[in-house]
Amino acid sequence: MGRKILEIEAVTKKYKEFTLEPVSFSLEAGSSMGVMGAYGSGKTTLLKILTGQIRPEAGTVKFFGKETGKDRSKMLEYCGIVPAEGGFPDCLNAKEINKILKGCYKNWQEACFFELADRFSLSLTRPLKELTRGAGQKVRILAALCHEPKLLLLDEPLKGLEQEDRELAENLFREFGKQEDQGVLSFTEQPEEAEKNCDNLAFLYKGRLIFAESQETLRKRYGFLEASDEKLELVPRSAWCGIRRTENGGCLLLERAALPKELAAELPVEVPALTTIMEYLTKEAVKR
């Protein structure tokens, strides 16, 4: 087990019409995690808790083993945050934004900012409002990366970027997350983005944390079986995670550990797609 950059323990938040139920997971240094979920799943609430914008009803958040508490300024020095929107007035240009950020962060890396601006083909002198739609997102990415953060907190970080810029951003985030004293926590509605770019995956659904584990563990844990009713009934009910009935039988998401070895060898159990795991673990209609 490596050093933990981030530890979230039983964090909850209640609103009038929404509750974030206890969320617990951790992120080790040198790794990345994609937090997936549709609109209204609790991603934004959790991110606001992590960035100190709101306080949880219960639970703790630790950075490098220390509770954040009320010391939001110290936490923000640790974190590079890419919000989904907002940020800088579009009347400013990149050079002016660099000057502002230089006064905000004690570890601001001006050379890094200008180098990445060049790699993203971002004009230094033209106001953001005169540039392409993704210019604001590029600046938010630069602002997050260029003050020696230890943890990146990303909210739909690829939104609005052209393909070439998306690939550059993905490479930068992946490289950052591989460093032994750094990590990446990325929030997205796009499972394919999380699967492509993150070692670990977490899934929020209607305020509940469905899973938070490595991609490798997920693929070893679950199996997918499409078979006749007769063959499906051979599978112990303790192994059933979700089923969808078809004209000729059904499709079953199962837990491999609960499947007898001799049966596992006999049945054509496949590795399920990530979206299949997510769907079958949350659709009440396909529960066992």
Buried (B, 14 or more C-beta within 10 A) or exposed (E): EEEBBBBBBEBBBBEEEEBBBBBEBBBBBBBBBBBBBEEBBBBBBBBBBBBBEBEBBEBBBBBBEEEBEEEEEEBBBBBBBBBBEEBBEBEBBBBBBBEEBBEEBEEBBEEBBBEBBEEBBBBBEEBBEEBBEBBBBBBBBBBBBBBBBBBBBBBBBBBBBEEEBBEBBBEBBBEBBBEEEBBBBBBBBEBEBBBEBBBBBBBBBBBBBBBBBBBEEBBEBBBBBBBEEEBBEEBEEEBBBBBBEEEEBBBBBBBBEEBEEEBBEEBEBEEBEBEBBBBBBBEEEBEE
